[in-house]
């Protein structure tokens, strides 16, 4: 059974940093894309970033490029999202996801999802 478990969310001030973690288990993720999405109240789920598990190629949305960095620890089967210079508009529930299609921003093309972790940024 595949499980993705996020942690690391919280409430911070604008300009602060947070590091989200995603513990992945239940299958081998070679060839998979590990993605981060977010969903704010009343809005659709939005692509944030992804990393190809094999090779480590990354892909970012324009809204977070230069501020967020995705990385992985292969030995621990974990994916991370380092978020710097946070803004109030980054406030959302952040989800870790895994899917077989690289460089897609479409949530439906990811097979596995975590339960989400709340990030709140106040001005």
N, C-alpha and C positions, 0 to 999 in steps of 0.2 A: 504494500500500500504506500503510495507516494504521499509524502508530507512535506509541506513548506511552512515553516514557522518563523514569523517576523518578530523582531524585538528592537528596542532602541528608540521608540517614539517618545514624545514628551512635549512640554510647553516651554517655549523659548522666546527670547526677544529678537526683533529684527536685527540682522547682522550676525547673529550667533550661528553655531554649527551643531549638527547632530550627525550621528552615524547609525544607520539602520543595518541590522543583520538579518539574514535569512538562512536558517538551517534546513538543508535539503536532505531527504532520505527516501528510501524505498525503491530506487532504481539507479542505474547509471545514467548520467546526464551528458555523456559524450555526444557531441553533435547537436545538443540542444541549445536553444537561446534561453538565457535566464533574464527575465525582464522585471522592471519596476514600473508600476502604474500608481496613479493616485486618483482619488475621487473626493471632490468637495461636495458639501450638501447642495442638492438641487442640480448638480452637474453630472455629465457623463464621465465614465472612467477614462482617464487620460494617460497616454504613454509618457513615461519619464525617461527611461534609459534601459539599455539591454547590453548583455555581454554574451559572446559566444563561449560556451563552456570550454570547448576545445580551441585553444589558440588565443583566447582572451580578447578578440576584437570587440570594440565597444561602439555604441550608437546612442546618441542623445537627442532629446527634443530641443528645439531652439530655445525654449523658455528656461532650460536649466544648463545649457551648454556653458562651460567655463566656471560654473558654480558647483555642480554635482559631479562626483566621480564614482563609477561602479568598478568593483574589483571582486576577486574571488580567492578562496583558499581551497585548493583542490584536495589537500590532505584531509581537511575538516569538512569538506562538502558544504561550504558556506559561501554566500554571496553578500556583498556589502554595498551600501549606498552612502557615501560620504557627502553630506550636504553642507556647504559653506555659504556664508552671506545670505542666510535665509530671509525671505520676504514674507509679509502677511499673505500674499497670494499663493504661497506654498502650502498654506494650511489645508490639510486634507487627510483622509485615511490612505496610507501607503500600503500597497500590496506587492508581494513577491509572486512571480509567475514563471512557469517553464513551458516551453513549447518547441516543436521540431522545426519551425520555420524561422530562419534568421532574418533580422532587420525588418520585422513586421511590427507595426504600431497598433495592430488590430487586436483587441482583447480576445475575440472569439477564436483566434488562431493559437492561443495559449491553452494547453490542456490542463495544467495544474495551477492551483492558486492557494496562497496562504490566507489566513483569516484577517490580516490587515493590522496595522498599528497606526495610532493617531499621532499626527504632528500638528501642533498649533503654534503659530508664530504671531506674536502681538507687536504692535508698532510702538 
